[in-house]
Amino acid sequence: MTKNDVMLAWGKVGDQLEALGLKLKLHAEQEFADDDDEVSNALERLAEAFENTAEAIGHAATDKAVQHDVSEAGRHLIEAFATTVNQATSQFRVKR
């Protein structure tokens, strides 16, 4: 996976969150029509926070230490899942 692939993947996440933010903004504006300025400002800050978070994650994804930690976390998750499945299978066999 290249740096460009990583940036593209996180760009898609950012785009999706932006679309979600716009939809939430529309719903909130309809719900709180009397408080337009307050709701609008709050939603703009929320959208900005989503965008900043997506950018930060995209930058972190290119960090070798972060890549290593993600890989290790994935490995541990797979091991935990396998252990759980093995235990469940053993218990199922004993009860049969």
Buried (B, 14 or more C-beta within 10 A) or exposed (E): EEEEEBBEEBEEBBEEBBEEBEEEBEEBBEEBEEEEEEBBEBBEEBBEEBBEEBBEBBEBBEEEEEBEEEEEEEEEEEEEEEEEEEEEEEEEEEEE
